[in-house]
Amino acid sequence: MYDVDTRKRALSLIAQGCSLNSVSKQVGISRAAIREWRTRIEPLPRMQAPPCPRCLPDPGVPDDAAAYSYLLGLYLGDGCISAHPRGGYHLRIACADAWPGLIDSCRSAVLAVRPEGSCCILQKQGYVMVTSYGRHWPCLFPQHGPGKKHERKIALEPWQQEIVDAHPWEFIRGLVHSDGCRITNWTSRLVNGEQKRYEYPRYFFTNVSDDIRQLYVGALDNVGVEWKQANAKNISVAKRTSVALMDLHVGPKY
């Protein structure tokens, strides 16, 4: 941002007959900026970003609570927050290239939670990082901390739990979209002396954090989905009625 005196000096040199290129080199300002000053010399007023809802005197919650619930699930599964060297933080959510619809949904959720911010897609090998810079991501995701999530306590703040209770399916969808999948299992049965193959859908959620798995099954309990602990890291949903509920509200990745 250049002050008005600097702008006037550059335009004065132009008025004296100096070329745009020579003035740019002399004052160290791009030709595009000087060209714009010919039309408008006053700096445009800065748009003030809305305050972080958690930093208000009376802390609140994001306006789009449903989008936040979904983004919370994505963050707990495949997200991280890292400090920027010049201040502020980057929220990053890893999304596989195989699921372009998931990438779009993640980006939409980020912008719904902090619409004044920006969101970019950084391509990696086989996946992208949906990335957004902001100064208040740790306020919105207080689970941020040093080390890996499964090596520290992960618990929701009361205000987060209220959002998850109000929007449980969005939270479940975020967790499944990050660390879950919908697959087709099969089994065989002997019918009238003949071995027959049967296929059936199943949802799996895999996470090494006991706390995050408990948050997942707690949300499943709240919406009436029956589940089983398949092994130390996996939660399975296989009953027909429960799979039908998951299909209605979550569905496979896309």
SULRAQUI-V569577 format. One record per backbone hydrogen bond with DSSP energy under -1.0 kcal/mol. CO is the residue of the C=O (numbers start at 1). NH is the residue of the N-H. Records with the same first field share a line. If there is no record, write none. Layout:
BEGIN
CO=NH + NH
END
This chain:
BEGIN
3=7
4=8
5=9
6=10
7=11
8=12
9=13
10=14
11=15
12=16
13=18
14=17
19=23
20=24
21=25
22=26
23=27
24=28 + 29
30=34
31=35
32=36
33=37
36=39 + 40
52=55
53=60
63=65
64=68
65=69
66=70
67=71
68=72
69=73
70=74
71=75
72=76
73=77
74=78
75=79
78=94
80=92
82=90
84=87
88=84
89=134
90=82
91=132
92=80
93=130
95=128
96=99
99=103
100=104
101=105
102=106
103=107
104=108
105=109
106=110
107=111
108=112
109=113
110=114
114=117
120=131
122=129
124=126
126=97
127=124
128=95
129=122
130=93
131=120
132=91
134=89
136=140
137=141
141=144
148=151
149=152
157=161
158=162
159=163
160=164
161=165
162=166
163=167
167=171
168=172
169=173
170=174
171=175
172=176
173=177
174=178
175=179
176=180
179=206
181=204
183=202
185=200
187=198
189=196
191=194
194=191
196=189
198=187
200=185
202=183
203=237
204=181
205=235
209=213
210=214
211=215
212=216
213=217
214=218
215=219
216=220
217=221
218=222
219=223
220=225
228=230 + 236
233=207
234=230 + 231
235=205
236=228
237=203
239=243
240=244
241=245
242=246
243=247
244=248
245=249
246=250 + 251
END
